[in-house]
Amino acid sequence: MSEYRPGIDGHEPTAYYLALLAGRPVGFIQTYLLADHPEWERALGTGPGVAGVDLFIADEELLYRGLGPRLLRTFLLDIVFTAPTTTACIACPDIRNRASIRAFEKAGFVCTGTIEVPDEPGPERVMRVERAALGI
């Protein structure tokens, strides 16, 4: 939990959100601009105006029920793409996490490749959605 304290306190540019369902916490979602993380931006080759997003659904009973794509889509429309300078959004789920990859696909993301990330257990799938693809 301490790893999130700088962002919660406003000392880091990542924004953290609690995902609620009927007022009950069910997950966690975060977003950030790749420009605020230059090494990550260079590794992904994203260019300006690209945000990143990560989603974690904590309630095991809610997995595989379509909640992930709905949360992602709502989050993209209500949070990520409200900044007019944000042109695209990137996510990098573990390539073995087929359910996560499918959730991002259902939310409009497309695979643009894979990337090896230091200190991660394996390669990650690079998923991207353009603002225009969402009709905004």
C-alpha beads as a LAMMPS data file, in Angstrom:
LAMMPS data file: protein, C-alpha beads

136 atoms
135 bonds

1 atom types
1 bond types

-500.0 500.0 xlo xhi
-500.0 500.0 ylo yhi
-500.0 500.0 zlo zhi

Masses

1 110.0

Atoms # bond

1 1 1 0.000 0.000 0.000
2 1 1 2.876 2.394 0.718
3 1 1 3.869 2.317 -2.967
4 1 1 0.654 4.239 -3.763
5 1 1 1.060 6.895 -1.049
6 1 1 2.988 9.425 -3.239
7 1 1 0.199 9.383 -5.848
8 1 1 -2.547 9.572 -3.259
9 1 1 -0.772 12.511 -1.617
10 1 1 -0.359 14.264 -4.975
11 1 1 3.431 13.878 -5.136
12 1 1 3.354 11.701 -8.232
13 1 1 1.471 12.231 -11.507
14 1 1 -0.392 8.894 -11.449
15 1 1 -4.079 9.222 -10.560
16 1 1 -5.653 6.364 -8.573
17 1 1 -9.347 5.476 -8.511
18 1 1 -11.416 2.991 -6.598
19 1 1 -13.910 1.122 -8.785
20 1 1 -17.323 0.930 -7.152
21 1 1 -20.293 -1.237 -8.029
22 1 1 -23.533 -0.286 -6.285
23 1 1 -21.425 1.704 -3.831
24 1 1 -19.202 -1.275 -3.001
25 1 1 -15.460 -1.245 -3.808
26 1 1 -14.708 -3.951 -6.379
27 1 1 -11.427 -2.884 -7.922
28 1 1 -8.743 -0.362 -8.601
29 1 1 -7.898 1.635 -11.710
30 1 1 -5.093 4.082 -12.370
31 1 1 -4.093 6.408 -15.173
32 1 1 -1.050 8.482 -16.017
33 1 1 0.472 10.320 -18.950
34 1 1 3.328 8.470 -20.610
35 1 1 5.143 11.826 -20.922
36 1 1 5.448 11.799 -17.109
37 1 1 7.362 8.504 -17.373
38 1 1 9.946 9.161 -20.152
39 1 1 11.649 5.747 -19.988
40 1 1 8.307 3.974 -20.388
41 1 1 7.297 6.400 -23.159
42 1 1 10.557 5.692 -25.034
43 1 1 10.249 1.934 -24.554
44 1 1 6.728 1.978 -25.987
45 1 1 7.487 4.591 -28.653
46 1 1 4.161 6.294 -28.013
47 1 1 4.762 9.961 -28.735
48 1 1 2.867 12.870 -27.171
49 1 1 -0.680 12.810 -25.842
50 1 1 -0.781 9.160 -24.773
51 1 1 -2.115 8.026 -21.401
52 1 1 -1.615 4.705 -19.679
53 1 1 -4.205 2.743 -17.734
54 1 1 -4.126 -0.258 -15.383
55 1 1 -7.123 -2.123 -13.997
56 1 1 -7.409 -4.622 -11.158
57 1 1 -10.708 -6.251 -10.203
58 1 1 -10.372 -7.366 -6.591
59 1 1 -13.637 -9.255 -6.166
60 1 1 -13.088 -12.749 -7.577
61 1 1 -16.853 -13.312 -7.867
62 1 1 -17.008 -10.515 -10.464
63 1 1 -14.358 -11.929 -12.782
64 1 1 -15.439 -13.207 -16.211
65 1 1 -18.782 -11.358 -16.081
66 1 1 -18.022 -8.440 -18.407
67 1 1 -17.281 -5.943 -15.655
68 1 1 -13.720 -5.200 -16.850
69 1 1 -14.682 -3.943 -20.324
70 1 1 -17.522 -1.838 -18.875
71 1 1 -15.231 -0.283 -16.259
72 1 1 -12.533 0.405 -18.828
73 1 1 -14.885 1.956 -21.368
74 1 1 -16.540 4.187 -18.757
75 1 1 -13.163 5.180 -17.345
76 1 1 -11.826 6.063 -20.789
77 1 1 -14.828 8.247 -21.594
78 1 1 -15.265 9.860 -18.162
79 1 1 -11.633 10.273 -17.067
80 1 1 -8.865 9.501 -19.568
81 1 1 -10.199 11.234 -22.675
82 1 1 -11.696 14.259 -20.924
83 1 1 -8.355 15.989 -21.502
84 1 1 -8.520 17.168 -25.139
85 1 1 -4.762 16.666 -25.523
86 1 1 -5.030 12.931 -24.821
87 1 1 -5.022 11.225 -28.213
88 1 1 -4.639 7.570 -27.224
89 1 1 -4.433 5.222 -24.264
90 1 1 -2.068 2.287 -23.674
91 1 1 -2.339 -0.761 -21.412
92 1 1 0.178 -3.578 -21.015
93 1 1 -1.333 -6.724 -19.490
94 1 1 0.782 -9.829 -18.961
95 1 1 0.612 -11.920 -22.158
96 1 1 -0.544 -14.926 -20.107
97 1 1 -3.548 -13.040 -18.729
98 1 1 -5.978 -13.837 -21.530
99 1 1 -8.997 -12.551 -19.567
100 1 1 -7.375 -9.143 -19.100
101 1 1 -6.352 -8.946 -22.749
102 1 1 -9.894 -9.842 -23.804
103 1 1 -11.354 -7.176 -21.478
104 1 1 -9.133 -4.526 -23.080
105 1 1 -10.123 -5.760 -26.565
106 1 1 -13.817 -5.541 -25.691
107 1 1 -13.235 -1.975 -24.450
108 1 1 -11.789 -1.035 -27.859
109 1 1 -8.060 -1.615 -27.421
110 1 1 -6.057 -3.364 -30.152
111 1 1 -2.770 -5.213 -29.787
112 1 1 0.213 -3.328 -31.178
113 1 1 2.946 -5.714 -30.032
114 1 1 4.677 -7.094 -26.967
115 1 1 7.306 -5.672 -24.640
116 1 1 9.713 -7.108 -22.083
117 1 1 9.532 -5.098 -18.865
118 1 1 12.319 -5.311 -16.266
119 1 1 11.174 -6.686 -12.900
120 1 1 8.015 -8.198 -14.402
121 1 1 7.509 -11.988 -14.592
122 1 1 7.139 -12.113 -18.360
123 1 1 6.417 -10.202 -21.545
124 1 1 3.429 -7.882 -21.722
125 1 1 0.964 -7.326 -24.540
126 1 1 0.885 -3.694 -25.681
127 1 1 -2.753 -2.666 -26.141
128 1 1 -3.784 0.727 -27.550
129 1 1 -7.003 2.594 -28.180
130 1 1 -7.227 5.855 -30.112
131 1 1 -9.594 8.640 -29.075
132 1 1 -11.164 8.539 -32.548
133 1 1 -11.895 4.800 -32.238
134 1 1 -14.235 5.605 -29.344
135 1 1 -16.135 8.187 -31.373
136 1 1 -14.978 11.170 -29.301

Bonds

1 1 1 2
2 1 2 3
3 1 3 4
4 1 4 5
5 1 5 6
6 1 6 7
7 1 7 8
8 1 8 9
9 1 9 10
10 1 10 11
11 1 11 12
12 1 12 13
13 1 13 14
14 1 14 15
15 1 15 16
16 1 16 17
17 1 17 18
18 1 18 19
19 1 19 20
20 1 20 21
21 1 21 22
22 1 22 23
23 1 23 24
24 1 24 25
25 1 25 26
26 1 26 27
27 1 27 28
28 1 28 29
29 1 29 30
30 1 30 31
31 1 31 32
32 1 32 33
33 1 33 34
34 1 34 35
35 1 35 36
36 1 36 37
37 1 37 38
38 1 38 39
39 1 39 40
40 1 40 41
41 1 41 42
42 1 42 43
43 1 43 44
44 1 44 45
45 1 45 46
46 1 46 47
47 1 47 48
48 1 48 49
49 1 49 50
50 1 50 51
51 1 51 52
52 1 52 53
53 1 53 54
54 1 54 55
55 1 55 56
56 1 56 57
57 1 57 58
58 1 58 59
59 1 59 60
60 1 60 61
61 1 61 62
62 1 62 63
63 1 63 64
64 1 64 65
65 1 65 66
66 1 66 67
67 1 67 68
68 1 68 69
69 1 69 70
70 1 70 71
71 1 71 72
72 1 72 73
73 1 73 74
74 1 74 75
75 1 75 76
76 1 76 77
77 1 77 78
78 1 78 79
79 1 79 80
80 1 80 81
81 1 81 82
82 1 82 83
83 1 83 84
84 1 84 85
85 1 85 86
86 1 86 87
87 1 87 88
88 1 88 89
89 1 89 90
90 1 90 91
91 1 91 92
92 1 92 93
93 1 93 94
94 1 94 95
95 1 95 96
96 1 96 97
97 1 97 98
98 1 98 99
99 1 99 100
100 1 100 101
101 1 101 102
102 1 102 103
103 1 103 104
104 1 104 105
105 1 105 106
106 1 106 107
107 1 107 108
108 1 108 109
109 1 109 110
110 1 110 111
111 1 111 112
112 1 112 113
113 1 113 114
114 1 114 115
115 1 115 116
116 1 116 117
117 1 117 118
118 1 118 119
119 1 119 120
120 1 120 121
121 1 121 122
122 1 122 123
123 1 123 124
124 1 124 125
125 1 125 126
126 1 126 127
127 1 127 128
128 1 128 129
129 1 129 130
130 1 130 131
131 1 131 132
132 1 132 133
133 1 133 134
134 1 134 135
135 1 135 136
